[in-house]
Amino acid sequence: MTGIESAERNLNSLAEGDAPVLETLAEMTLDTMKRSGLPEETYLLVRIAALVAMDAAPVSYLMNVGTALEAGIPMETLQGTLIAIAPVVGSARIMSAASKMVRALAMAEEEDEQEEEDELNDL
């Protein structure tokens, strides 16, 4: 494998949310919530708002929206966050973020299905 092929493979893994990469990113932010002094819900919603402002990639939403949903933050609260920041970031960013969140949730669902299929194949 050439250096270019190896680099391309690594970049594709990152873009697709490869677990070791996501684990490393998660470890980088472990103490951030504690250091912020914010309640968990506020912290997670602020992070999602920042992703919208940056026009982040779907994989970034995968990690953050997934964490927010696992923390019990209702989808209505995520939608409310988008509504609250819309006048600041603009409608184009909100629409982009919404579609990327949908893609991220689909990625998570595909990953879950693949894990279930792998478990069945291991039987």
N, C-alpha and C positions, 0 to 999 in steps of 0.2 A: 504494500500500500504506500502510495506516495505521500509526501508531507501535505500536499493540497487535499488529497482524499481524506487523510486523517483529520485535518482541520475542519473539513466540511462535515465529516461524521460527528465530530465533537460539537460543532455549531448546531447541527440538526438535533442532536440529543438535548442540547440546552433549549432550543426553540420548542421542542416537543414535551418539555417538562420531565426529562429523565430524572428518576428518583434520586440518584446520588447528588445531582446538581441541586435539586430542590431541597434536599436535606442539608446541604452546605449553606444554601441561602437562609433556610430556617434557623440554623445554628447561629448565623450572623446576627439575627434579629431577636434571639432569645431574651436578652436582658433589656431590649429597647422599650418594651411595654412597661416594665417595672421602673425603668429610669425616667420614663415620660411622666409618671405620676397620674396618668389618665385612667379612668375606669376602662375595663376591657372593651365594652361596646363602643365607647367614644374613640378609643385608640384604633380599633379596626375600621370604623367608619372614616376616620381621618386618613388612614392609609388608602382606603378605596378612593376617597376624594382626590388624593394626590395622584393616584394612578390615572384617574380621569383627566386631570389637569396636564399630565405628561403624555397622554394618548398612548398608554402602555400596551404591551403585547398581551394577547389572551392568556399566555402562561402565567403572567404576573397576576392576572385576575383569578386564575385557577387556585393559586396559593392563598390569596387574600379573601376572596369571596367564599371559598371553601371553608376557611377558618372561621369566617364570620357566621356562616350557616351552622357550622358545628358548635359554635358558641351560643347558638340559640337566637341569633339576631334574625328577626323575620324578614322575608323578602320585601315586605311593605316598607320596612325601615331603610333597606338598601335603596329602594325606589325613592323614598323621601329624601335621602342624601343626594341623589342625582337631581331631584327637583330643586333642592336648596342651593346647589352649586351651579345650576344651569345659567343663571344671569351673569355669573362670573366667568365661566369657561366657554359658554356658548352652546348652541344647539348641536352643532356639528360634533363637538367632543362628546356630548351626552349620547348622541346616536351611535357614535363609534364605540363608546364604552359599553353601551347596552348590547350591541352585537358581539363584542368581544367577551362579555360576561356569558352570553348564551353559548358561544363557542367553548369557553372554558368549562362550563357546566357539562357540555356534551363530551368534552375530552375526559372529564372525570367519570362520566357515566360509561364511556367506552373502556376506560381503564378498569373500572369495577367489573364490567362484563368480562374483560379479558382475564382478570384474576379469578373470577368464578369458573370460567372455562378451563383455565390452567389447573385449578383445584380438582375439577371433575376428571380431567385427563390424567391426573396423578393417582386417581383411585384405582 
